């Protein structure tokens, strides 16, 4: 079983729709969870950072972590064409900066 | 320049060539990383440096040779590469690794490497 599972997509949605992305993981020691956004020909940039279970909201973005199910989600409300990118989940057990990444999920928001 | 910069942005090399990738961070960090990003695969950590000392080599073939002369600069020396080494090579930096917590990693734009 891979440490982090993420469906690579692609996922196409009309502008204004809600985008729902998720990752599952197998390592119960993970407690730091991140979502990175990567535009074409750019490096990943941190979008959301959460610790342990719960929700975190930042503008149109909401990150959810359910440690009991080993499942994390990212929701993008009122999606815009500028949200078209690849979204990577990443997680860590802490103690060092070793991150386990998902494959990334390509999102296309159609105007 | 701000953040993490990488040069060159694109590189095409033959299997017998020797080339180097350069990374520079302007964030005052003390940890630097090399990752390999291939299509449809998760980011693969290659090397980690903390305060110029290598703290991780993730079973990377010896045809990849990292160098960290100071906390702001990181190089990846390449020689006798294989076509399957073609990928996007990303550099990242963060605060130095500390017990407990996980610090945010900031990525450069990457070098797109093609090995012929």
Interface residues (C-beta under 8 A of the other chain):
Chain A: X2 X4 X6 X8 X32 X34 X36 X41 X42 X43 X44 X45 X46 X49 X88 X90 X92 X94 X95 X96 X97 X98 X99 X100 X101 X102 X103 X104
Chain B: X4 X6 X31 X33 X40 X41 X42 X43 X45 X48 X56 X90 X92 X94 X97 X99 X100 X101 X102 X103 X104 X105 X106 X107 X108 X109 X110
